[in-house]
Amino acid sequence: MNLPSLTRRTRTSLTVLAGAGIAAALTATAIAPAAAHKDTAAQRPKPTVVLVHGAFADSTSWNGVIDELRHDGYPVVAVANPLRSLSGDSAYLKDVLAGIDGPVVLAGHSYGGSVISNAATGNKNVKALVYLAAFLPEKGESAVDLSGKFPGSTLGDALRPVPFTNPDGSQGTDLYIQNDKFRHQFAADVSRDRSGLMAVTQRPVTNAALAEGAAEPAWKTIPSWVLIATQDLNIPPKAQQFMAQRAGAHTTKVRASHAVSVSQPGKVTDVIEDAAHSVR
């Protein structure tokens, strides 16, 4: 077709269409890198969530949380915390972390908070710490120190001490929560059937582990999230609030017993995933 032979109106329409085509091509070129960047971010692997239980519990206390995290696409590792000594338990967790590739969100419940604080120090893969009704000790502080810093803990009266012999022949003491006091003390918002099973299968912690002072804490250099259980009878809520403020942590409160990972797995998952989103 010969453009000069067309009417003026037709030539103008063709010119406008050609200009629109060029503009669309330029726009597509400008948007493409941004879209590609967005797609890359969406495809980026999610961090591994590492869960560390505390005293009087085991890894099954995370079952509800694990279900939700896996449903949302997170790789999860639930660590069997030895509960023998703070330094030894922390060394064990360090070895577990060393075997995980990529970024990690490290979460601890109760005494597990002390363990993650020790173990994550200096580990560049740990990008966020999550404390769930947990201890955030300063260097030299023990779980015993912190639980007694504010009124409200009734754990001492619920404990049953059991002596044992260490491999080197020295004597130690395991601590259990008495079965008939377990639900009230540890899991008041958990069903009687479930809390009864938890009491029977509880893992004891040594007295030495709860009394051992912490090393330099990772929460001083790694962003932290804290979930405060306002009905906790093991770690007083005021103590949890004090530790969270001292660490400058992102803080959430929930009406729950000390067994918050069992009674409120959705709330626990929300806090962990908030921390995970900061990593992504």
C-alpha atoms as an extended CHARMM CRD file, in Angstrom:
* protein
*
       280  EXT
         1         1  MET       CA              0.0000000000        0.0000000000        0.0000000000  PROA      1               0.0000000000
         2         2  ASN       CA              1.3400000000        3.4770000000       -0.9080000000  PROA      2               0.0000000000
         3         3  LEU       CA              0.9270000000        5.8540000000        2.0260000000  PROA      3               0.0000000000
         4         4  PRO       CA              0.7100000000        9.1080000000       -0.0620000000  PROA      4               0.0000000000
         5         5  SER       CA             -2.3130000000        7.6940000000       -1.9560000000  PROA      5               0.0000000000
         6         6  LEU       CA             -4.3410000000        7.3490000000        1.2720000000  PROA      6               0.0000000000
         7         7  THR       CA             -6.6500000000       10.0130000000        2.6360000000  PROA      7               0.0000000000
         8         8  ARG       CA             -5.3370000000       12.3070000000        5.3470000000  PROA      8               0.0000000000
         9         9  ARG       CA             -7.6200000000       10.6780000000        7.9600000000  PROA      9               0.0000000000
        10        10  THR       CA             -6.3890000000        7.2020000000        7.0910000000  PROA      10              0.0000000000
        11        11  ARG       CA             -2.7500000000        8.2870000000        7.2020000000  PROA      11              0.0000000000
        12        12  THR       CA             -3.3190000000        9.8760000000       10.6390000000  PROA      12              0.0000000000
        13        13  SER       CA             -4.9400000000        6.6760000000       12.0060000000  PROA      13              0.0000000000
        14        14  LEU       CA             -2.0270000000        4.5530000000       10.8110000000  PROA      14              0.0000000000
        15        15  THR       CA              0.4430000000        6.9590000000       12.3990000000  PROA      15              0.0000000000
        16        16  VAL       CA             -1.3850000000        6.8020000000       15.7460000000  PROA      16              0.0000000000
        17        17  LEU       CA             -1.5050000000        2.9930000000       15.6500000000  PROA      17              0.0000000000
        18        18  ALA       CA              2.2010000000        2.7850000000       14.8270000000  PROA      18              0.0000000000
        19        19  GLY       CA              3.0200000000        5.1290000000       17.6970000000  PROA      19              0.0000000000
        20        20  ALA       CA              0.9030000000        3.0870000000       20.0970000000  PROA      20              0.0000000000
        21        21  GLY       CA              2.7050000000       -0.0700000000       19.0340000000  PROA      21              0.0000000000
        22        22  ILE       CA              6.0980000000        1.4920000000       19.6880000000  PROA      22              0.0000000000
        23        23  ALA       CA              4.9420000000        2.8030000000       23.0960000000  PROA      23              0.0000000000
        24        24  ALA       CA              3.5810000000       -0.6110000000       24.0330000000  PROA      24              0.0000000000
        25        25  ALA       CA              6.8590000000       -2.2330000000       23.0590000000  PROA      25              0.0000000000
        26        26  LEU       CA              8.8260000000        0.2930000000       25.1320000000  PROA      26              0.0000000000
        27        27  THR       CA              6.4730000000       -0.2070000000       28.0880000000  PROA      27              0.0000000000
        28        28  ALA       CA              6.8270000000       -3.9860000000       27.8740000000  PROA      28              0.0000000000
        29        29  THR       CA             10.5990000000       -3.6140000000       27.7930000000  PROA      29              0.0000000000
        30        30  ALA       CA             10.5300000000       -1.3820000000       30.8820000000  PROA      30              0.0000000000
        31        31  ILE       CA              8.2140000000       -3.7060000000       32.8240000000  PROA      31              0.0000000000
        32        32  ALA       CA              9.9390000000       -6.9590000000       31.9290000000  PROA      32              0.0000000000
        33        33  PRO       CA             12.9080000000       -6.5940000000       34.3230000000  PROA      33              0.0000000000
        34        34  ALA       CA             10.6020000000       -5.6910000000       37.2310000000  PROA      34              0.0000000000
        35        35  ALA       CA              8.3270000000       -8.6300000000       36.4980000000  PROA      35              0.0000000000
        36        36  ALA       CA             11.3000000000      -10.9510000000       36.2150000000  PROA      36              0.0000000000
        37        37  HSD       CA             12.6060000000       -9.6600000000       39.5450000000  PROA      37              0.0000000000
        38        38  LYS       CA              9.2270000000      -10.2640000000       41.1730000000  PROA      38              0.0000000000
        39        39  ASP       CA              9.0970000000      -13.8050000000       39.8020000000  PROA      39              0.0000000000
        40        40  THR       CA             12.6070000000      -14.4880000000       41.0830000000  PROA      40              0.0000000000
        41        41  ALA       CA             11.6690000000      -13.2590000000       44.5570000000  PROA      41              0.0000000000
        42        42  ALA       CA              8.5520000000      -15.4200000000       44.5540000000  PROA      42              0.0000000000
        43        43  GLN       CA             10.5990000000      -18.4770000000       43.6110000000  PROA      43              0.0000000000
        44        44  ARG       CA             13.2520000000      -17.8700000000       46.2500000000  PROA      44              0.0000000000
        45        45  PRO       CA             13.3900000000      -20.8240000000       48.6780000000  PROA      45              0.0000000000
        46        46  LYS       CA             11.8220000000      -20.2440000000       52.0740000000  PROA      46              0.0000000000
        47        47  PRO       CA             14.0870000000      -20.3730000000       55.1260000000  PROA      47              0.0000000000
        48        48  THR       CA             14.2580000000      -23.5600000000       57.1390000000  PROA      48              0.0000000000
        49        49  VAL       CA             12.4240000000      -23.2850000000       60.4470000000  PROA      49              0.0000000000
        50        50  VAL       CA             14.2710000000      -25.0360000000       63.2650000000  PROA      50              0.0000000000
        51        51  LEU       CA             12.1770000000      -25.7280000000       66.3860000000  PROA      51              0.0000000000
        52        52  VAL       CA             13.7330000000      -26.3770000000       69.8110000000  PROA      52              0.0000000000
        53        53  HSD       CA             11.5080000000      -27.6100000000       72.6420000000  PROA      53              0.0000000000
        54        54  GLY       CA             12.1210000000      -26.8380000000       76.2790000000  PROA      54              0.0000000000
        55        55  ALA       CA             11.9880000000      -28.6710000000       79.5840000000  PROA      55              0.0000000000
        56        56  PHE       CA              9.1940000000      -31.1530000000       80.4180000000  PROA      56              0.0000000000
        57        57  ALA       CA              8.3560000000      -31.5380000000       76.7140000000  PROA      57              0.0000000000
        58        58  ASP       CA              9.5970000000      -33.2140000000       73.5440000000  PROA      58              0.0000000000
        59        59  SER       CA              9.4890000000      -32.5480000000       69.8110000000  PROA      59              0.0000000000
        60        60  THR       CA              5.8670000000      -33.7160000000       69.5300000000  PROA      60              0.0000000000
        61        61  SER       CA              4.8800000000      -30.5060000000       71.3270000000  PROA      61              0.0000000000
        62        62  TRP       CA              5.4540000000      -28.8110000000       67.9460000000  PROA      62              0.0000000000
        63        63  ASN       CA              3.1570000000      -31.1240000000       65.9340000000  PROA      63              0.0000000000
        64        64  GLY       CA              0.4060000000      -28.5720000000       65.3320000000  PROA      64              0.0000000000
        65        65  VAL       CA              2.9330000000      -25.8860000000       64.4020000000  PROA      65              0.0000000000
        66        66  ILE       CA              4.7930000000      -28.2650000000       62.0870000000  PROA      66              0.0000000000
        67        67  ASP       CA              1.5630000000      -29.1150000000       60.2410000000  PROA      67              0.0000000000
        68        68  GLU       CA              0.8480000000      -25.4400000000       59.5870000000  PROA      68              0.0000000000
        69        69  LEU       CA              4.4040000000      -24.5500000000       58.5800000000  PROA      69              0.0000000000
        70        70  ARG       CA              4.6330000000      -27.4520000000       56.1570000000  PROA      70              0.0000000000
        71        71  HSD       CA              1.2270000000      -26.5560000000       54.7020000000  PROA      71              0.0000000000
        72        72  ASP       CA              2.6440000000      -23.0850000000       54.0080000000  PROA      72              0.0000000000
        73        73  GLY       CA              5.7000000000      -24.5130000000       52.2800000000  PROA      73              0.0000000000
        74        74  TYR       CA              8.3700000000      -24.1710000000       54.9650000000  PROA      74              0.0000000000
        75        75  PRO       CA             11.0150000000      -26.8450000000       55.4780000000  PROA      75              0.0000000000
        76        76  VAL       CA             11.0290000000      -27.7380000000       59.1910000000  PROA      76              0.0000000000
        77        77  VAL       CA             13.4450000000      -29.4280000000       61.5870000000  PROA      77              0.0000000000
        78        78  ALA       CA             12.2700000000      -30.2640000000       65.1220000000  PROA      78              0.0000000000
        79        79  VAL       CA             15.3340000000      -30.8170000000       67.2880000000  PROA      79              0.0000000000
        80        80  ALA       CA             15.4330000000      -33.3240000000       70.1560000000  PROA      80              0.0000000000
        81        81  ASN       CA             16.8560000000      -31.0730000000       72.8700000000  PROA      81              0.0000000000
        82        82  PRO       CA             18.9560000000      -33.2260000000       75.2540000000  PROA      82              0.0000000000
        83        83  LEU       CA             18.0460000000      -31.1160000000       78.3580000000  PROA      83              0.0000000000
        84        84  ARG       CA             21.3030000000      -32.1160000000       80.0910000000  PROA      84              0.0000000000
        85        85  SER       CA             23.3030000000      -28.8660000000       80.3490000000  PROA      85              0.0000000000
        86        86  LEU       CA             22.9570000000      -25.4580000000       78.7300000000  PROA      86              0.0000000000
        87        87  SER       CA             26.4490000000      -25.5360000000       77.2310000000  PROA      87              0.0000000000
        88        88  GLY       CA             26.0980000000      -29.1410000000       76.0630000000  PROA      88              0.0000000000
        89        89  ASP       CA             22.5980000000      -28.6610000000       74.6500000000  PROA      89              0.0000000000
        90        90  SER       CA             23.7700000000      -25.5350000000       72.8290000000  PROA      90              0.0000000000
        91        91  ALA       CA             26.7650000000      -27.3650000000       71.3430000000  PROA      91              0.0000000000
        92        92  TYR       CA             24.4390000000      -30.1220000000       70.1200000000  PROA      92              0.0000000000
        93        93  LEU       CA             22.1350000000      -27.5570000000       68.4670000000  PROA      93              0.0000000000
        94        94  LYS       CA             25.1340000000      -25.8620000000       66.8280000000  PROA      94              0.0000000000
        95        95  ASP       CA             25.9980000000      -29.1620000000       65.1730000000  PROA      95              0.0000000000
        96        96  VAL       CA             22.4180000000      -29.5680000000       63.9470000000  PROA      96              0.0000000000
        97        97  LEU       CA             22.4660000000      -26.0480000000       62.4900000000  PROA      97              0.0000000000
        98        98  ALA       CA             25.7850000000      -26.7060000000       60.7730000000  PROA      98              0.0000000000
        99        99  GLY       CA             24.0990000000      -29.4390000000       58.7430000000  PROA      99              0.0000000000
       100       100  ILE       CA             21.4060000000      -27.1250000000       57.3370000000  PROA      100             0.0000000000
       101       101  ASP       CA             22.0300000000      -25.2130000000       54.1130000000  PROA      101             0.0000000000
       102       102  GLY       CA             20.6520000000      -21.7240000000       53.5910000000  PROA      102             0.0000000000
       103       103  PRO       CA             18.8960000000      -19.2510000000       55.8790000000  PROA      103             0.0000000000
       104       104  VAL       CA             17.3560000000      -20.4150000000       59.1470000000  PROA      104             0.0000000000
       105       105  VAL       CA             14.6060000000      -19.1130000000       61.4150000000  PROA      105             0.0000000000
       106       106  LEU       CA             15.4100000000      -20.5380000000       64.8480000000  PROA      106             0.0000000000
       107       107  ALA       CA             12.5720000000      -20.8760000000       67.3570000000  PROA      107             0.0000000000
       108       108  GLY       CA             12.7370000000      -21.9690000000       70.9830000000  PROA      108             0.0000000000
       109       109  HSD       CA             10.1300000000      -22.6810000000       73.6370000000  PROA      109             0.0000000000
       110       110  SER       CA             10.7880000000      -22.2240000000       77.3630000000  PROA      110             0.0000000000
       111       111  TYR       CA             14.3450000000      -23.3580000000       78.2590000000  PROA      111             0.0000000000
       112       112  GLY       CA             14.8040000000      -23.8310000000       74.5060000000  PROA      112             0.0000000000
       113       113  GLY       CA             15.0650000000      -20.0450000000       74.3260000000  PROA      113             0.0000000000
       114       114  SER       CA             18.2660000000      -20.1710000000       76.3660000000  PROA      114             0.0000000000
       115       115  VAL       CA             19.6030000000      -22.8780000000       74.0610000000  PROA      115             0.0000000000
       116       116  ILE       CA             18.9240000000      -20.9970000000       70.8200000000  PROA      116             0.0000000000
       117       117  SER       CA             20.4130000000      -17.8180000000       72.2990000000  PROA      117             0.0000000000
       118       118  ASN       CA             23.6850000000      -19.6520000000       72.9210000000  PROA      118             0.0000000000
       119       119  ALA       CA             23.7700000000      -21.7610000000       69.7740000000  PROA      119             0.0000000000
       120       120  ALA       CA             23.0220000000      -19.0460000000       67.2040000000  PROA      120             0.0000000000
       121       121  THR       CA             25.8100000000      -16.6830000000       68.2320000000  PROA      121             0.0000000000
       122       122  GLY       CA             28.1910000000      -16.2960000000       65.3120000000  PROA      122             0.0000000000
       123       123  ASN       CA             26.0740000000      -18.3910000000       62.9190000000  PROA      123             0.0000000000
       124       124  LYS       CA             25.5240000000      -16.3080000000       59.7840000000  PROA      124             0.0000000000
       125       125  ASN       CA             22.7770000000      -18.5960000000       58.4950000000  PROA      125             0.0000000000
       126       126  VAL       CA             20.4750000000      -17.8360000000       61.4240000000  PROA      126             0.0000000000
       127       127  LYS       CA             18.5400000000      -14.7870000000       60.2580000000  PROA      127             0.0000000000
       128       128  ALA       CA             15.8130000000      -14.5600000000       62.9060000000  PROA      128             0.0000000000
       129       129  LEU       CA             15.2020000000      -15.8010000000       66.4450000000  PROA      129             0.0000000000
       130       130  VAL       CA             11.7270000000      -16.5930000000       67.7800000000  PROA      130             0.0000000000
       131       131  TYR       CA             11.0670000000      -16.9890000000       71.5090000000  PROA      131             0.0000000000
       132       132  LEU       CA              7.7980000000      -18.6280000000       72.5260000000  PROA      132             0.0000000000
       133       133  ALA       CA              7.0410000000      -18.3420000000       76.2560000000  PROA      133             0.0000000000
       134       134  ALA       CA             10.8100000000      -18.5850000000       76.4950000000  PROA      134             0.0000000000
       135       135  PHE       CA             13.9520000000      -17.3390000000       78.1770000000  PROA      135             0.0000000000
       136       136  LEU       CA             16.1310000000      -14.6540000000       76.5630000000  PROA      136             0.0000000000
       137       137  PRO       CA             19.0520000000      -14.6610000000       79.0000000000  PROA      137             0.0000000000
       138       138  GLU       CA             21.7880000000      -12.0720000000       79.1910000000  PROA      138             0.0000000000
       139       139  LYS       CA             25.3300000000      -13.3660000000       79.5220000000  PROA      139             0.0000000000
       140       140  GLY       CA             25.7070000000      -15.1090000000       82.8940000000  PROA      140             0.0000000000
       141       141  GLU       CA             21.9560000000      -15.3490000000       83.5960000000  PROA      141             0.0000000000
       142       142  SER       CA             20.2830000000      -18.7090000000       84.1660000000  PROA      142             0.0000000000
       143       143  ALA       CA             16.7190000000      -19.8980000000       83.7260000000  PROA      143             0.0000000000
       144       144  VAL       CA             16.4480000000      -20.0830000000       87.5110000000  PROA      144             0.0000000000
       145       145  ASP       CA             17.5550000000      -16.4510000000       87.8300000000  PROA      145             0.0000000000
       146       146  LEU       CA             15.0470000000      -15.1980000000       85.2900000000  PROA      146             0.0000000000
       147       147  SER       CA             12.0420000000      -17.2250000000       86.4470000000  PROA      147             0.0000000000
       148       148  GLY       CA             12.5360000000      -15.8550000000       89.9560000000  PROA      148             0.0000000000
       149       149  LYS       CA             13.1120000000      -12.2460000000       88.8740000000  PROA      149             0.0000000000
       150       150  PHE       CA              9.3750000000      -11.4810000000       89.0060000000  PROA      150             0.0000000000
       151       151  PRO       CA              6.5710000000      -13.0990000000       91.0410000000  PROA      151             0.0000000000
       152       152  GLY       CA              4.1990000000      -15.5600000000       89.4190000000  PROA      152             0.0000000000
       153       153  SER       CA              6.0320000000      -18.8410000000       88.8700000000  PROA      153             0.0000000000
       154       154  THR       CA              4.6660000000      -21.8240000000       90.8190000000  PROA      154             0.0000000000
       155       155  LEU       CA              6.9430000000      -24.3570000000       89.1350000000  PROA      155             0.0000000000
       156       156  GLY       CA              9.1050000000      -25.0670000000       92.1820000000  PROA      156             0.0000000000
       157       157  ASP       CA              6.2290000000      -26.5330000000       94.1700000000  PROA      157             0.0000000000
       158       158  ALA       CA              5.1650000000      -28.7560000000       91.2450000000  PROA      158             0.0000000000
       159       159  LEU       CA              8.5480000000      -30.4080000000       90.6510000000  PROA      159             0.0000000000
       160       160  ARG       CA              9.6270000000      -33.9490000000       91.4780000000  PROA      160             0.0000000000
       161       161  PRO       CA             13.4190000000      -34.3470000000       91.7410000000  PROA      161             0.0000000000
       162       162  VAL       CA             14.9860000000      -37.6740000000       90.7610000000  PROA      162             0.0000000000
       163       163  PRO       CA             18.7090000000      -38.3000000000       91.4440000000  PROA      163             0.0000000000
       164       164  PHE       CA             20.8330000000      -39.9640000000       88.7570000000  PROA      164             0.0000000000
       165       165  THR       CA             24.4620000000      -40.8640000000       88.1660000000  PROA      165             0.0000000000
       166       166  ASN       CA             26.4460000000      -39.2700000000       85.3220000000  PROA      166             0.0000000000
       167       167  PRO       CA             28.8000000000      -41.3840000000       83.1690000000  PROA      167             0.0000000000
       168       168  ASP       CA             31.7730000000      -39.9630000000       85.0900000000  PROA      168             0.0000000000
       169       169  GLY       CA             30.2910000000      -41.1110000000       88.3940000000  PROA      169             0.0000000000
       170       170  SER       CA             29.1730000000      -37.6670000000       89.5690000000  PROA      170             0.0000000000
       171       171  GLN       CA             25.6440000000      -37.1700000000       90.8190000000  PROA      171             0.0000000000
       172       172  GLY       CA             22.9440000000      -35.1340000000       89.1300000000  PROA      172             0.0000000000
       173       173  THR       CA             19.2450000000      -34.4150000000       89.5470000000  PROA      173             0.0000000000
       174       174  ASP       CA             16.5220000000      -34.7560000000       86.9490000000  PROA      174             0.0000000000
       175       175  LEU       CA             13.4420000000      -32.5950000000       87.3920000000  PROA      175             0.0000000000
       176       176  TYR       CA              9.9400000000      -33.6920000000       86.4120000000  PROA      176             0.0000000000
       177       177  ILE       CA              6.5970000000      -31.9820000000       86.9140000000  PROA      177             0.0000000000
       178       178  GLN       CA              4.4170000000      -34.1710000000       89.1390000000  PROA      178             0.0000000000
       179       179  ASN       CA              1.8140000000      -35.8960000000       86.9790000000  PROA      179             0.0000000000
       180       180  ASP       CA             -1.1560000000      -34.7730000000       89.0570000000  PROA      180             0.0000000000
       181       181  LYS       CA              0.0250000000      -31.1520000000       88.8630000000  PROA      181             0.0000000000
       182       182  PHE       CA              1.1360000000      -31.1570000000       85.2430000000  PROA      182             0.0000000000
       183       183  ARG       CA             -2.0250000000      -29.8340000000       83.5950000000  PROA      183             0.0000000000
       184       184  HSD       CA             -2.5190000000      -26.9290000000       86.0100000000  PROA      184             0.0000000000
       185       185  GLN       CA              1.1420000000      -25.9930000000       86.0010000000  PROA      185             0.0000000000
       186       186  PHE       CA              2.1210000000      -26.5000000000       82.3840000000  PROA      186             0.0000000000
       187       187  ALA       CA             -0.9060000000      -26.9120000000       80.1190000000  PROA      187             0.0000000000
       188       188  ALA       CA             -4.0780000000      -25.5670000000       81.7200000000  PROA      188             0.0000000000
       189       189  ASP       CA             -5.6400000000      -24.7160000000       78.3360000000  PROA      189             0.0000000000
       190       190  VAL       CA             -4.9750000000      -28.1610000000       76.8390000000  PROA      190             0.0000000000
       191       191  SER       CA             -7.5820000000      -30.9480000000       77.0550000000  PROA      191             0.0000000000
       192       192  ARG       CA             -7.2820000000      -33.3790000000       79.9580000000  PROA      192             0.0000000000
       193       193  ASP       CA             -6.6210000000      -36.2990000000       77.6240000000  PROA      193             0.0000000000
       194       194  ARG       CA             -3.8710000000      -34.4720000000       75.7600000000  PROA      194             0.0000000000
       195       195  SER       CA             -2.2620000000      -32.9850000000       78.8600000000  PROA      195             0.0000000000
       196       196  GLY       CA             -2.3710000000      -36.4280000000       80.5030000000  PROA      196             0.0000000000
       197       197  LEU       CA             -0.3230000000      -37.8410000000       77.6300000000  PROA      197             0.0000000000
       198       198  MET       CA              2.0670000000      -34.8990000000       77.8470000000  PROA      198             0.0000000000
       199       199  ALA       CA              2.5850000000      -35.5560000000       81.5670000000  PROA      199             0.0000000000
       200       200  VAL       CA              3.4180000000      -39.2240000000       81.0040000000  PROA      200             0.0000000000
       201       201  THR       CA              5.7910000000      -38.5420000000       78.0960000000  PROA      201             0.0000000000
       202       202  GLN       CA              7.4750000000      -35.4360000000       79.5150000000  PROA      202             0.0000000000
       203       203  ARG       CA             11.2520000000      -35.1980000000       79.1540000000  PROA      203             0.0000000000
       204       204  PRO       CA             13.0620000000      -34.2820000000       82.3850000000  PROA      204             0.0000000000
       205       205  VAL       CA             15.5660000000      -31.4410000000       82.5340000000  PROA      205             0.0000000000
       206       206  THR       CA             18.5500000000      -31.4820000000       84.8620000000  PROA      206             0.0000000000
       207       207  ASN       CA             18.7340000000      -29.0330000000       87.7020000000  PROA      207             0.0000000000
       208       208  ALA       CA             22.2090000000      -28.1180000000       86.4310000000  PROA      208             0.0000000000
       209       209  ALA       CA             20.8480000000      -27.0820000000       83.0120000000  PROA      209             0.0000000000
       210       210  LEU       CA             18.3600000000      -24.6460000000       84.5430000000  PROA      210             0.0000000000
       211       211  ALA       CA             20.9990000000      -23.2110000000       86.8820000000  PROA      211             0.0000000000
       212       212  GLU       CA             23.7950000000      -22.7820000000       84.3010000000  PROA      212             0.0000000000
       213       213  GLY       CA             24.6280000000      -19.2420000000       83.2010000000  PROA      213             0.0000000000
       214       214  ALA       CA             24.2340000000      -18.2900000000       79.5490000000  PROA      214             0.0000000000
       215       215  ALA       CA             26.9930000000      -17.3750000000       77.1120000000  PROA      215             0.0000000000
       216       216  GLU       CA             26.9720000000      -14.2150000000       74.9620000000  PROA      216             0.0000000000
       217       217  PRO       CA             23.4220000000      -14.1510000000       73.5380000000  PROA      217             0.0000000000
       218       218  ALA       CA             22.6080000000      -14.1410000000       69.8390000000  PROA      218             0.0000000000
       219       219  TRP       CA             19.6230000000      -11.8110000000       70.3230000000  PROA      219             0.0000000000
       220       220  LYS       CA             22.0790000000       -8.9140000000       70.5750000000  PROA      220             0.0000000000
       221       221  THR       CA             22.9550000000       -9.2760000000       66.8900000000  PROA      221             0.0000000000
       222       222  ILE       CA             20.0580000000      -11.2070000000       65.3120000000  PROA      222             0.0000000000
       223       223  PRO       CA             16.4960000000       -9.7900000000       65.0280000000  PROA      223             0.0000000000
       224       224  SER       CA             14.1350000000      -11.3810000000       67.5330000000  PROA      224             0.0000000000
       225       225  TRP       CA             10.4260000000      -12.0940000000       67.8540000000  PROA      225             0.0000000000
       226       226  VAL       CA              8.7450000000      -12.9160000000       71.1760000000  PROA      226             0.0000000000
       227       227  LEU       CA              5.3730000000      -14.4720000000       71.9490000000  PROA      227             0.0000000000
       228       228  ILE       CA              4.3290000000      -13.8490000000       75.5620000000  PROA      228             0.0000000000
       229       229  ALA       CA              1.9370000000      -16.3610000000       77.1330000000  PROA      229             0.0000000000
       230       230  THR       CA             -0.0820000000      -14.2710000000       79.5720000000  PROA      230             0.0000000000
       231       231  GLN       CA             -1.3180000000      -17.2670000000       81.6430000000  PROA      231             0.0000000000
       232       232  ASP       CA              2.1280000000      -18.8480000000       82.0260000000  PROA      232             0.0000000000
       233       233  LEU       CA              2.8470000000      -20.3590000000       85.4700000000  PROA      233             0.0000000000
       234       234  ASN       CA              6.4100000000      -21.4550000000       84.6170000000  PROA      234             0.0000000000
       235       235  ILE       CA              7.9210000000      -18.2130000000       83.3420000000  PROA      235             0.0000000000
       236       236  PRO       CA              6.0420000000      -15.1930000000       84.7200000000  PROA      236             0.0000000000
       237       237  PRO       CA              4.5890000000      -12.9970000000       81.9610000000  PROA      237             0.0000000000
       238       238  LYS       CA              6.3140000000       -9.9770000000       83.5270000000  PROA      238             0.0000000000
       239       239  ALA       CA              9.6340000000      -11.7560000000       83.1330000000  PROA      239             0.0000000000
       240       240  GLN       CA              8.8180000000      -12.5270000000       79.4970000000  PROA      240             0.0000000000
       241       241  GLN       CA              7.9120000000       -8.8800000000       78.9090000000  PROA      241             0.0000000000
       242       242  PHE       CA             11.1180000000       -7.6930000000       80.6020000000  PROA      242             0.0000000000
       243       243  MET       CA             13.2930000000       -9.9500000000       78.4370000000  PROA      243             0.0000000000
       244       244  ALA       CA             11.4670000000       -8.9800000000       75.2350000000  PROA      244             0.0000000000
       245       245  GLN       CA             11.8970000000       -5.2690000000       75.9070000000  PROA      245             0.0000000000
       246       246  ARG       CA             15.5530000000       -5.7060000000       76.8140000000  PROA      246             0.0000000000
       247       247  ALA       CA             16.1820000000       -7.5060000000       73.5220000000  PROA      247             0.0000000000
       248       248  GLY       CA             14.2230000000       -4.9690000000       71.4690000000  PROA      248             0.0000000000
       249       249  ALA       CA             12.1160000000       -7.8330000000       70.1180000000  PROA      249             0.0000000000
       250       250  HSD       CA              8.9450000000       -7.7260000000       68.0250000000  PROA      250             0.0000000000
       251       251  THR       CA              6.4200000000       -8.7320000000       70.6680000000  PROA      251             0.0000000000
       252       252  THR       CA              3.0170000000      -10.4200000000       70.5820000000  PROA      252             0.0000000000
       253       253  LYS       CA              0.8380000000      -11.4840000000       73.5150000000  PROA      253             0.0000000000
       254       254  VAL       CA             -1.5850000000      -14.3800000000       73.6220000000  PROA      254             0.0000000000
       255       255  ARG       CA             -3.8310000000      -15.6770000000       76.3890000000  PROA      255             0.0000000000
       256       256  ALA       CA             -2.2750000000      -19.1080000000       76.8190000000  PROA      256             0.0000000000
       257       257  SER       CA             -0.5600000000      -21.4160000000       79.2780000000  PROA      257             0.0000000000
       258       258  HSD       CA              3.1250000000      -22.2730000000       79.1330000000  PROA      258             0.0000000000
       259       259  ALA       CA              2.2750000000      -25.0040000000       76.5900000000  PROA      259             0.0000000000
       260       260  VAL       CA              1.4610000000      -22.3680000000       73.9770000000  PROA      260             0.0000000000
       261       261  SER       CA              2.8110000000      -24.3990000000       71.0460000000  PROA      261             0.0000000000
       262       262  VAL       CA              0.2400000000      -27.0990000000       71.8610000000  PROA      262             0.0000000000
       263       263  SER       CA             -2.7590000000      -24.9490000000       72.7790000000  PROA      263             0.0000000000
       264       264  GLN       CA             -2.2300000000      -22.1240000000       70.2650000000  PROA      264             0.0000000000
       265       265  PRO       CA             -0.3240000000      -23.5640000000       67.2700000000  PROA      265             0.0000000000
       266       266  GLY       CA             -1.8830000000      -21.0180000000       64.9170000000  PROA      266             0.0000000000
       267       267  LYS       CA             -0.6410000000      -18.0500000000       66.9580000000  PROA      267             0.0000000000
       268       268  VAL       CA              2.7940000000      -19.6160000000       67.2650000000  PROA      268             0.0000000000
       269       269  THR       CA              2.9350000000      -20.2250000000       63.5120000000  PROA      269             0.0000000000
       270       270  ASP       CA              1.9150000000      -16.6290000000       62.7990000000  PROA      270             0.0000000000
       271       271  VAL       CA              4.8250000000      -15.2900000000       64.8380000000  PROA      271             0.0000000000
       272       272  ILE       CA              7.3070000000      -17.6930000000       63.2350000000  PROA      272             0.0000000000
       273       273  GLU       CA              6.1010000000      -16.7940000000       59.7550000000  PROA      273             0.0000000000
       274       274  ASP       CA              6.3150000000      -13.0610000000       60.5540000000  PROA      274             0.0000000000
       275       275  ALA       CA              9.9790000000      -13.6540000000       61.3420000000  PROA      275             0.0000000000
       276       276  ALA       CA             10.3860000000      -15.7630000000       58.1920000000  PROA      276             0.0000000000
       277       277  HSD       CA              8.9110000000      -13.0230000000       55.9970000000  PROA      277             0.0000000000
       278       278  SER       CA             11.6240000000      -10.6560000000       57.1780000000  PROA      278             0.0000000000
       279       279  VAL       CA             14.2140000000      -13.1550000000       55.9270000000  PROA      279             0.0000000000
       280       280  ARG       CA             12.6200000000      -13.4330000000       52.4700000000  PROA      280             0.0000000000
